[in-house]
Structures are given as structure tokens and as C-alpha cells.
């Protein structure tokens, strides 16, 4: 079954992509599905081509696909829907490094993904760019 990963052009997003690619590589014939949402449909073909080029540079041209959706103010619901439709058996997301309070109070979108995702969620910490 596919492994889904939330696409984000951030250090956390890149850490999630790398981890998801490793997860997919361990499965026999497992596909990596990148899921991304846009708030107004303005991403356009140029941004989608840029995402595809970045991922192809990191992973190669085969073994993954990109699924996108426009959300109506609820990006988490759109992501959950994309994951459900992808047939993935797990979801990988990136998260920022946090101080003690931040660790206790996860960002709201991540909390919702953890609660609403129809599959197990692997949360990957991004690396600080200062390290």
C-alpha cells in the first residue's frame, strides 16, 4: 500500500519526505504519494511543476505521485480526504523542533491530523538550519 507524505517546502517537510521515501522503499512495490493542499487554487501549473521537479531531484522520477486539492478554509479536512483517496496505509508529516511548552501544545493542524487521519501518522522532527 502507498505511503502518503504531506508536502511542504520547509526543513520539516524535507525531513518528512526523506523519511517517507525510506518507508516506501521498505515496502515491496510501495508507492510514495505526496499530498498538498492550496487555499485558493492559485498554486497553478508552475508551482506543481516546481514541486515535481524538486521531488524528482530528491527521489528520481519513478515510484511516487503527487495529489493535490483546493481546500475551502479547512486544509486538514482536505488532507484527510486526499489520504483516504490515496489508499495509503500510513501518513508521514514534518514538525518543527519545539521548546517544552511547544511540545505540550502541538500546533493545531498537526493535532487534528493525528486525530482525524484514517491511518497511522508518523511525525518527523525537522532539523534546525543552525546545526
C-alpha positions, 0 to 999 in steps of 0.5 A: 500500500502507498505511503502518503507524505504531506508536502511542504517546502520547509526543513520539516517537510524535507525531513518528512519526505526523506523519511517517507521515501525510506518507508516506501522503499521498505515496502515491496512495490510501495508507492510514495504519494505526496499530498498538498493542499492550496487555499485558493487554487492559485498554486497553478501549473508552475508551482506543481511543476516546481514541486515535481521537479524538486521531488524528482531531484530528491527521489528520481522520477519513478515510484511516487505521485503527487495529489493535490486539492483546493481546500475551502478554509479547512486544509486538514479536512482536505488532507484527510480526504486526499489520504483516504483517496490515496489508499495509503496505509500510513501518513508521514508529516514534518514538525518543527523542533519545539521548546517544552511548552511547544511540545505540550501544545502541538500546533493545531493542524498537526493535532487534528491530523493525528486525530482525524487521519484514517491511518497511522501518522508518523511525525518527523522532527525537522532539523534546525538550519543552525546545526 
